[in-house]
Amino acid sequence: MENRRMSEQELRDSFDTALEEGHIFVCYQPKMNHTTGRMIGAEALMRWKHPEFGMQYPSDFIPMLENSGLICRADLYVFEEVCRFLKICIERDIQPVPVSCNMSRYDIYDNDYADRIEEIRIRYGIPVKYLHVEITESSAIGGTELVASVLDKLHGFGYIVEMDDFGSGYSSLNILKDLNVDVIKLDMRFLSGDIGGRGGTIISSIVQMTKWLNTPVIAEGVETISQADFMKSIGCSYVQGYLYSKPLTEEEFIKKLKISEHEPSMTSMDIVSEMNVGHFWDPNSLETYLFNNFIGGTAIFSYKDGNAEFLRVNKKYLKELCMNMTEQEILRSDPFNGIDKENRRIYEDTIFKAISSNDEESCETWRTVCSQICGEDKLCIRSDIRIIGRAENQYIIYAMVRNITAEKKRFADVYESERRFRFASEQANVYAWEYTVATKQMRPCFRCMRDLGLPPLVENYPEPAIEAGIFPPDYADMYRDWHRQIENGAAHLEAIIPLTVGRVPFHVRYTTEFDENGKPLKAYGSATLVIDEKKE
């Protein structure tokens, strides 16, 4: 056999014979999970071996097929060969993996192409889960609306659509915005040479972005272990390339299927069904409208292995901080900035609870917030946390926040006042209680509970105090009458009453609180020890 590159004319002239006699055939290159070493799928690649001139380069015969208008026939041939192969695997009880078939721009322009491959799939009886369709990034240039309509039809049939050669030099971000692809195959030419530097930074950013688009990434053209390890380190474990396998013939691929462990599918970001996270980036979506206008202060951030990054905040979030900060200042900051070790532990524990419960969890944490205008302040923030997306150990977190610093400070002031009052009361031998007129409930102070054995709430007051001997029998009726007077509107009552079995004299006082209609609500009682100055 003479190994010679055939001319375009020679290739064109021998095309029909190549299809009929199997000179054009399919090879399969596995797609692998570099983390587990398991196979997740394969790509079907067209190959051409002329009986006289040997193997021909795809870079030669693919352009010829496109220029001659033969590419649709060739692609349909490959698709049918893949269906035939999958049927053999199923009949032999060999567990198949999803195989992706390429769809050229010329196939997209053929209005019937999607219907024709669906007819082939149905004829062979292959479950659609075993067939993916790959389109190239370049095929979408200049015809986004047409491509989008074809993708809608493929999705309607149930196919997974992969975008091949992503990042190969075209308007990648615009294409992702407009086309609903399910998987991205990342062009590893970014990592030619040193895996660090600008190329690595670009790839890392792309992988991060695709996670928020709920789109798994396959690194295509991986040839070295360092490339695969780098991709895994930035969150992309799926690889295809010579590191794991060259393209295999049908027989070789069957052998690999028999000995390799498989994974059922590629995991994407699992989005909570009640919320479409992708819509938060659409300024015209209902989610964005509600996010900005009808909910309180809210932030969306990512969390992975103890590291967090703001993705979006609304204006009410800025108002809750009360630090006159801009949205950009927040987005550039670390969500954990200003949180000490203990408060960070509380916050992360709450995240883990939300991950475990798949429900909303709440916490209160103190943090120091700095702004260029207001300087530095210590704030107490109540956060209601819910996980709205997850992929392996990475999570998207939706946090509604409320600044409760003023409430906490008021509570602290009240607590301090109560502490001081309690201290003063103990030093001054004063007992105090609160009486609710309508319910006849009494709430005693700490000293009443400690010294007199009263519970925190006394029902049908004053009878239990009389029965306990706190008020002696000869003063019982007078004390009952006081409560009748309070009920009838007495504003102030006082007398010296001997209390307890020891008949220790106390100056007992009542002051009544009334509502806006003059009806008595509560009465505040106190008993102060009467000191005998002669004994002093």
C-alpha positions as CSV (number, residue, x, y, z in Angstrom):
1,M,0.0,0.0,0.0
2,E,1.3,3.4,-1.0
3,N,0.8,6.0,1.8
4,R,0.0,9.1,-0.2
5,R,-2.1,12.1,0.3
6,M,-4.9,12.1,-2.3
7,S,-5.9,15.2,-4.1
8,E,-9.2,16.8,-3.6
9,Q,-10.4,15.5,-6.9
10,E,-9.3,11.9,-6.1
11,L,-11.1,12.1,-2.8
12,R,-14.3,13.4,-4.4
13,D,-14.2,10.7,-7.1
14,S,-13.7,7.8,-4.7
15,F,-16.3,9.0,-2.1
16,D,-19.2,6.8,-3.2
17,T,-17.0,3.8,-3.3
18,A,-15.5,4.6,0.1
19,L,-19.0,4.6,1.7
20,E,-20.1,1.4,-0.1
21,E,-17.0,-0.6,0.8
22,G,-16.3,0.8,4.3
23,H,-13.2,2.7,3.4
24,I,-14.8,5.5,5.5
25,F,-15.3,4.2,9.0
26,V,-15.7,5.3,12.6
27,C,-13.2,5.4,15.4
28,Y,-14.1,6.1,19.0
29,Q,-12.1,8.3,21.5
30,P,-13.1,7.8,25.1
31,K,-14.1,10.6,27.4
32,M,-12.9,10.0,31.0
33,N,-13.4,11.3,34.5
34,H,-9.8,12.0,35.5
35,T,-10.9,11.9,39.2
36,T,-12.3,8.4,39.1
37,G,-10.6,6.9,36.0
38,R,-14.0,5.9,34.7
39,M,-15.4,6.3,31.2
40,I,-18.3,8.7,30.8
41,G,-18.7,8.6,27.0
42,A,-16.9,8.7,23.6
43,E,-16.7,10.8,20.5
44,A,-17.3,9.2,17.1
45,L,-14.5,10.3,14.6
46,M,-14.7,9.8,10.9
47,R,-11.7,8.1,9.3
48,W,-10.8,7.3,5.7
49,K,-8.4,4.5,4.6
50,H,-8.0,4.2,0.9
51,P,-7.2,0.6,-0.2
52,E,-4.3,1.9,-2.4
53,F,-3.1,5.1,-0.8
54,G,-3.7,4.4,2.9
55,M,-4.9,6.6,5.7
56,Q,-6.0,10.1,4.7
57,Y,-5.9,13.1,7.0
58,P,-9.2,14.5,8.2
59,S,-7.8,18.0,7.6
60,D,-7.7,17.0,3.9
61,F,-11.0,15.1,3.3
62,I,-13.3,17.0,5.7
63,P,-12.8,20.3,3.8
64,M,-13.3,18.4,0.5
65,L,-16.6,17.0,1.8
66,E,-17.7,20.4,2.9
67,N,-16.8,22.1,-0.3
68,S,-18.4,19.4,-2.4
69,G,-21.6,19.4,-0.5
70,L,-21.0,15.8,0.6
71,I,-20.6,16.4,4.3
72,C,-24.2,15.7,5.1
73,R,-24.1,12.3,3.5
74,A,-20.9,11.5,5.4
75,D,-22.2,12.7,8.7
76,L,-25.4,10.7,8.3
77,Y,-23.3,7.7,7.4
78,V,-21.3,8.1,10.6
79,F,-24.4,8.6,12.7
80,E,-25.9,5.3,11.3
81,E,-22.6,3.5,11.9
82,V,-22.7,4.6,15.5
83,C,-26.3,3.4,15.9
84,R,-25.4,0.1,14.3
85,F,-22.5,-0.2,16.8
86,L,-24.6,0.7,19.8
87,K,-27.2,-1.9,18.7
88,I,-24.5,-4.5,18.6
89,C,-23.4,-3.6,22.1
90,I,-26.9,-3.8,23.5
91,E,-27.6,-7.1,21.8
92,R,-24.3,-8.6,23.2
93,D,-25.1,-7.2,26.6
94,I,-22.1,-4.9,26.5
95,Q,-22.8,-1.8,28.5
96,P,-22.5,1.2,26.1
97,V,-21.6,4.7,27.0
98,P,-23.1,7.9,25.3
99,V,-21.4,8.5,21.9
100,S,-21.3,12.0,20.5
101,C,-21.6,12.5,16.7
102,N,-20.4,15.7,15.0
103,M,-22.9,18.0,13.3
104,S,-21.3,20.4,10.8
105,R,-22.6,23.9,9.9
106,Y,-23.8,22.4,6.6
107,D,-25.9,19.9,8.5
108,I,-27.4,22.7,10.5
109,Y,-28.3,24.5,7.2
110,D,-30.0,21.3,6.0
111,N,-33.5,21.8,7.4
112,D,-34.2,18.1,7.5
113,Y,-31.0,16.9,9.1
114,A,-32.2,16.7,12.7
115,D,-35.3,14.8,11.5
116,R,-33.2,12.4,9.5
117,I,-30.9,11.4,12.4
118,E,-33.9,10.9,14.5
119,E,-35.4,8.6,11.9
120,I,-32.1,6.6,11.9
121,R,-32.1,6.4,15.7
122,I,-35.7,5.1,15.8
123,R,-35.0,2.6,13.1
124,Y,-32.2,1.0,15.1
125,G,-34.1,1.3,18.4
126,I,-31.3,3.1,20.2
127,P,-32.3,4.9,23.5
128,V,-31.6,8.6,22.9
129,K,-29.6,8.8,26.2
130,Y,-26.7,6.9,24.3
131,L,-26.5,9.6,21.5
132,H,-25.1,13.1,21.9
133,V,-24.7,15.7,19.1
134,E,-21.6,17.9,18.8
135,I,-21.7,21.2,17.1
136,T,-18.6,23.4,16.7
137,E,-18.3,26.9,18.0
138,S,-17.5,28.1,14.5
139,S,-20.7,26.6,13.1
140,A,-22.7,29.1,15.1
141,I,-21.0,32.2,13.9
142,G,-23.3,34.4,11.8
143,G,-26.4,32.1,12.2
144,T,-27.3,32.0,15.9
145,E,-31.0,32.1,15.4
146,L,-30.9,29.1,12.9
147,V,-28.6,27.2,15.2
148,A,-30.8,27.9,18.2
149,S,-33.9,26.5,16.4
150,V,-32.0,23.4,15.5
151,L,-30.9,22.9,19.1
152,D,-34.5,23.3,20.2
153,K,-35.5,20.5,17.8
154,L,-32.7,18.3,19.0
155,H,-33.6,18.9,22.6
156,G,-37.2,18.2,21.7
157,F,-36.1,14.7,20.5
158,G,-34.1,14.3,23.8
159,Y,-30.5,14.6,22.5
160,I,-27.7,16.1,24.7
161,V,-25.9,18.8,22.7
162,E,-22.2,19.5,23.1
163,M,-20.3,22.5,21.9
164,D,-17.0,21.4,20.4
165,D,-13.8,23.6,20.1
166,F,-15.1,26.2,22.6
167,G,-12.6,29.0,23.0
168,S,-11.0,28.4,19.6
169,G,-10.9,32.1,18.7
170,Y,-14.5,33.3,18.1
171,S,-17.1,35.1,20.1
172,S,-17.4,32.4,22.7
173,L,-19.2,34.3,25.4
174,N,-21.9,35.7,23.1
175,I,-22.5,32.2,21.7
176,L,-22.9,30.8,25.2
177,K,-25.4,33.6,26.0
178,D,-27.5,32.8,23.0
179,L,-27.3,29.0,22.6
180,N,-28.7,26.4,25.0
181,V,-25.9,23.8,24.9
182,D,-25.7,21.1,27.5
183,V,-21.9,20.4,27.5
184,I,-18.9,22.5,26.6
185,K,-15.8,20.9,25.2
186,L,-12.9,23.2,26.0
187,D,-10.1,23.7,23.4
188,M,-6.9,22.8,25.3
189,R,-4.8,24.9,23.0
190,F,-5.0,27.5,25.7
191,L,-2.7,25.3,27.7
192,S,-0.1,24.7,25.0
193,G,3.3,25.1,26.8
194,D,3.2,26.4,30.4
195,I,-0.1,25.4,32.1
196,G,0.2,28.5,34.3
197,G,0.0,32.1,33.3
198,R,-2.6,33.8,31.2
199,G,-3.9,30.6,29.5
200,G,-4.5,28.9,32.8
201,T,-6.2,32.0,34.1
202,I,-8.5,32.1,31.1
203,I,-9.4,28.4,31.4
204,S,-10.0,28.7,35.1
205,S,-12.4,31.6,34.5
206,I,-14.3,29.7,31.8
207,V,-14.7,26.6,34.0
208,Q,-16.0,28.8,36.8
209,M,-18.4,30.6,34.5
210,T,-19.8,27.4,33.0
211,K,-20.7,26.1,36.4
212,W,-23.1,29.0,37.0
213,L,-24.5,28.2,33.6
214,N,-25.3,24.7,34.8
215,T,-23.0,23.3,32.0
216,P,-20.4,20.5,32.5
217,V,-17.0,21.0,30.8
218,I,-14.9,18.4,29.0
219,A,-11.2,19.3,28.4
220,E,-10.5,18.1,24.9
221,G,-7.0,17.4,23.6
222,V,-5.5,16.5,27.0
223,E,-2.1,14.8,26.4
224,T,-0.2,15.1,29.7
225,I,-0.9,14.2,33.3
226,S,0.0,17.8,34.3
227,Q,-2.7,19.2,32.0
228,A,-5.3,16.7,33.4
229,D,-4.3,17.5,37.0
230,F,-4.5,21.2,36.4
231,M,-8.0,20.9,35.0
232,K,-9.1,18.8,37.9
233,S,-7.7,21.4,40.3
234,I,-9.9,24.1,38.8
235,G,-13.0,21.9,38.9
236,C,-13.0,20.2,35.5
237,S,-12.5,16.4,35.9
238,Y,-13.8,15.3,32.5
239,V,-11.1,14.9,29.8
240,Q,-10.6,13.5,26.3
241,G,-7.3,13.0,24.6
242,Y,-4.2,10.9,24.1
243,L,-3.4,10.9,27.8
244,Y,-6.1,8.2,28.2
245,S,-6.6,6.9,24.7
246,K,-6.1,7.5,21.1
247,P,-9.2,7.1,18.8
248,L,-10.0,3.3,18.8
249,T,-11.4,1.1,16.1
250,E,-14.7,-0.5,16.7
251,E,-13.1,-3.8,17.9
252,E,-10.6,-2.0,20.1
253,F,-13.4,0.1,21.7
254,I,-15.5,-2.9,22.4
255,K,-12.6,-4.4,24.3
256,K,-12.3,-1.2,26.3
257,L,-16.0,-1.1,27.1
258,K,-15.8,-4.6,28.5
259,I,-12.9,-3.8,30.9
260,S,-13.6,-0.2,31.8
261,E,-15.8,1.0,34.6
262,H,-18.5,3.4,33.4
263,E,-20.2,6.4,34.9
264,P,-23.8,6.9,34.0
265,S,-23.7,10.6,33.1
266,M,-21.8,13.8,33.6
267,T,-22.8,15.7,36.7
268,S,-23.8,19.3,36.3
269,M,-24.8,21.9,38.8
270,D,-27.9,20.6,40.5
271,I,-30.3,23.6,40.6
272,V,-33.1,23.7,43.1
273,S,-36.4,23.2,41.2
274,E,-38.1,26.3,42.6
275,M,-35.4,28.6,41.3
276,N,-33.7,29.1,38.0
277,V,-30.3,30.4,38.9
278,G,-29.4,31.3,35.4
279,H,-32.2,33.8,35.3
280,F,-30.6,35.9,38.0
281,W,-28.1,37.0,35.3
282,D,-30.9,38.0,32.9
283,P,-31.9,41.6,33.6
284,N,-35.3,41.1,32.1
285,S,-36.2,37.9,34.0
286,L,-38.9,37.6,36.7
287,E,-36.2,36.3,39.1
288,T,-34.1,39.4,38.6
289,Y,-37.2,41.6,39.0
290,L,-38.2,39.9,42.3
291,F,-34.5,39.9,43.4
292,N,-34.2,43.6,43.0
293,N,-37.6,44.8,44.1
294,F,-39.7,42.5,46.2
295,I,-37.4,40.8,48.6
296,G,-35.1,42.1,51.4
297,G,-31.4,42.4,51.4
298,T,-30.0,39.4,49.5
299,A,-26.7,38.1,48.3
300,I,-25.8,35.2,46.0
301,F,-22.4,33.7,46.5
302,S,-20.4,30.6,45.8
303,Y,-18.8,28.4,48.5
304,K,-16.2,25.7,48.0
305,D,-13.7,24.2,50.5
306,G,-13.9,27.2,52.9
307,N,-13.7,29.9,50.2
308,A,-16.5,32.1,49.2
309,E,-17.1,34.6,46.3
310,F,-19.9,37.1,45.9
311,L,-21.8,36.6,42.6
312,R,-24.6,39.1,43.0
313,V,-26.2,41.4,45.6
314,N,-29.2,43.6,45.4
315,K,-29.6,47.2,46.4
316,K,-31.4,46.3,49.6
317,Y,-28.4,44.4,50.7
318,L,-26.3,47.6,50.5
319,K,-29.0,49.4,52.5
320,E,-28.9,46.7,55.2
321,L,-25.2,47.3,55.7
322,C,-25.8,51.1,56.2
323,M,-22.2,51.7,55.2
324,N,-22.8,53.7,52.0
325,M,-21.0,51.0,49.9
326,T,-21.4,50.4,46.2
327,E,-22.3,47.1,44.6
328,Q,-18.8,46.8,43.1
329,E,-17.2,47.2,46.5
330,I,-19.2,44.3,47.8
331,L,-18.6,42.1,44.8
332,R,-14.8,42.7,45.0
333,S,-14.7,41.8,48.7
334,D,-14.5,38.4,50.4
335,P,-17.8,37.4,52.0
336,F,-15.9,36.3,55.1
337,N,-14.0,39.6,55.5
338,G,-14.3,41.0,58.9
339,I,-15.6,37.8,60.5
340,D,-13.6,36.5,63.4
341,K,-12.9,32.8,63.9
342,E,-15.9,32.1,66.2
343,N,-18.4,33.9,64.0
344,R,-17.1,32.3,60.9
345,R,-17.5,28.9,62.5
346,I,-21.1,29.7,63.2
347,Y,-21.7,30.9,59.7
348,E,-20.1,27.9,58.0
349,D,-21.9,25.5,60.4
350,T,-25.1,27.1,59.1
351,I,-24.0,26.5,55.5
352,F,-23.4,22.8,56.3
353,K,-26.8,22.6,57.9
354,A,-28.4,24.0,54.8
355,I,-26.5,21.6,52.6
356,S,-27.6,18.7,54.8
357,S,-31.3,19.7,55.2
358,N,-31.8,21.2,51.7
359,D,-33.9,23.8,53.6
360,E,-33.4,27.3,54.9
361,E,-31.2,27.7,57.9
362,S,-30.5,30.8,60.0
363,C,-27.8,32.3,62.1
364,E,-26.7,35.6,63.6
365,T,-23.0,36.7,63.3
366,W,-21.0,39.7,64.1
367,R,-18.6,41.2,61.6
368,T,-16.5,44.3,61.1
369,V,-17.4,46.1,57.9
370,C,-15.2,48.8,56.4
371,S,-16.2,51.4,53.7
372,Q,-14.3,54.3,52.2
373,I,-17.0,56.7,53.2
374,C,-18.2,55.5,56.6
375,G,-15.0,53.9,57.9
376,E,-15.3,50.9,60.1
377,D,-18.3,49.6,62.1
378,K,-19.2,46.3,63.9
379,L,-22.5,44.9,62.6
380,C,-24.7,42.0,63.7
381,I,-26.2,40.3,60.6
382,R,-29.0,37.8,60.7
383,S,-28.7,35.5,57.6
384,D,-31.3,33.1,56.2
385,I,-29.3,30.7,54.0
386,R,-30.5,28.3,51.3
387,I,-28.5,26.2,48.9
388,I,-29.8,26.8,45.3
389,G,-27.1,25.0,43.3
390,R,-24.5,22.3,43.9
391,A,-21.8,20.5,41.9
392,E,-19.7,18.0,43.9
393,N,-18.2,20.1,46.7
394,Q,-19.1,23.5,45.3
395,Y,-22.4,25.3,46.1
396,I,-24.3,28.4,45.1
397,I,-25.8,30.0,48.2
398,Y,-28.8,32.4,48.4
399,A,-28.6,34.5,51.6
400,M,-31.3,36.9,52.8
401,V,-29.8,39.2,55.4
402,R,-31.0,41.7,58.0
403,N,-28.9,44.1,60.0
404,I,-30.0,43.6,63.6
405,T,-27.2,45.6,65.2
406,A,-29.6,48.2,66.7
407,E,-31.8,45.4,68.1
408,K,-28.8,43.7,69.6
409,K,-27.6,46.9,71.2
410,R,-31.1,47.7,72.6
411,F,-31.2,44.2,74.0
412,A,-27.8,44.6,75.5
413,D,-28.8,47.9,77.0
414,V,-32.0,46.4,78.5
415,Y,-30.0,43.4,79.8
416,E,-27.4,45.7,81.4
417,S,-30.2,47.9,82.9
418,E,-31.8,44.8,84.3
419,R,-28.5,43.5,85.6
420,R,-27.9,46.8,87.4
421,F,-31.4,46.9,88.7
422,R,-31.1,43.4,90.0
423,F,-27.9,44.2,91.7
424,A,-29.4,47.3,93.2
425,S,-32.5,45.5,94.3
426,E,-30.5,42.8,96.0
427,Q,-28.4,45.4,97.8
428,A,-31.5,47.4,98.9
429,N,-33.6,44.3,99.9
430,V,-36.3,45.1,97.3
431,Y,-38.7,42.6,95.7
432,A,-40.5,43.4,92.5
433,W,-43.2,41.9,90.4
434,E,-45.6,42.6,87.5
435,Y,-49.3,41.9,87.7
436,T,-51.5,41.5,84.6
437,V,-55.0,42.7,85.5
438,A,-57.1,40.8,82.9
439,T,-55.5,37.4,83.4
440,K,-54.5,37.7,87.1
441,Q,-51.0,36.5,86.2
442,M,-48.0,37.6,88.2
443,R,-44.4,37.5,87.0
444,P,-41.9,37.8,89.9
445,C,-38.4,39.1,90.0
446,F,-35.3,37.0,90.4
447,R,-35.2,37.5,94.2
448,C,-38.8,36.6,94.6
449,M,-38.2,33.3,92.8
450,R,-34.9,32.7,94.7
451,D,-36.0,33.7,98.2
452,L,-39.7,32.9,98.2
453,G,-39.8,29.9,95.9
454,L,-42.1,31.4,93.4
455,P,-42.3,30.1,89.8
456,P,-41.6,32.4,86.8
457,L,-45.4,32.7,86.2
458,V,-48.0,32.7,89.0
459,E,-51.6,32.1,88.0
460,N,-54.7,33.4,89.8
461,Y,-52.6,35.9,91.8
462,P,-52.6,36.7,94.8
463,E,-54.1,33.4,96.0
464,P,-51.0,31.2,95.7
465,A,-48.9,33.8,97.6
466,I,-51.5,33.9,100.4
467,E,-51.6,30.1,100.5
468,A,-47.8,29.9,100.7
469,G,-47.9,32.2,103.7
470,I,-46.0,35.1,102.1
471,F,-49.0,37.3,103.1
472,P,-50.2,36.5,106.6
473,P,-53.9,35.4,107.1
474,D,-54.8,38.7,109.0
475,Y,-53.6,40.7,105.9
476,A,-55.0,38.4,103.3
477,D,-58.4,40.1,102.8
478,M,-56.8,43.5,102.7
479,Y,-54.4,42.3,99.9
480,R,-57.2,40.7,98.0
481,D,-59.1,44.0,98.2
482,W,-56.1,45.9,96.8
483,H,-56.4,43.8,93.6
484,R,-60.1,44.5,93.4
485,Q,-59.3,48.2,93.7
486,I,-56.7,47.9,90.9
487,E,-59.2,46.2,88.7
488,N,-61.6,49.1,89.4
489,G,-59.0,51.7,88.4
490,A,-56.9,52.5,91.6
491,A,-53.7,54.2,90.3
492,H,-51.6,53.8,93.5
493,L,-51.7,51.7,96.6
494,E,-49.2,51.3,99.5
495,A,-49.0,50.1,103.1
496,I,-46.6,48.5,105.5
497,I,-47.3,44.8,105.7
498,P,-45.6,42.1,107.7
499,L,-44.6,39.4,105.3
500,T,-43.7,35.7,105.6
501,V,-44.1,33.6,108.8
502,G,-41.5,35.8,110.4
503,R,-43.8,38.8,109.9
504,V,-40.9,40.9,108.6
505,P,-42.3,44.4,107.8
506,F,-42.1,45.6,104.2
507,H,-43.3,48.7,102.5
508,V,-45.6,47.3,99.8
509,R,-46.5,49.5,96.8
510,Y,-48.6,49.1,93.6
511,T,-48.6,51.5,90.6
512,T,-51.1,50.8,87.8
513,E,-50.6,51.2,84.1
514,F,-53.7,52.1,82.0
515,D,-54.5,51.8,78.2
516,E,-55.6,54.7,76.0
517,N,-59.2,54.2,77.2
518,G,-58.3,54.4,80.9
519,K,-58.7,50.7,81.5
520,P,-56.1,49.1,83.8
521,L,-53.6,46.9,82.1
522,K,-50.9,46.1,84.5
523,A,-49.8,46.9,88.0
524,Y,-46.2,47.0,89.2
525,G,-45.6,45.9,92.7
526,S,-42.6,46.2,95.0
527,A,-41.8,45.3,98.6
528,T,-39.0,47.2,100.3
529,L,-37.6,46.1,103.7
530,V,-38.5,48.5,106.5
531,I,-35.4,49.1,108.5
532,D,-35.8,49.8,112.2
533,E,-33.6,52.8,112.8
534,K,-33.6,52.2,116.6
535,K,-32.0,48.8,116.2
536,E,-29.5,50.4,113.9
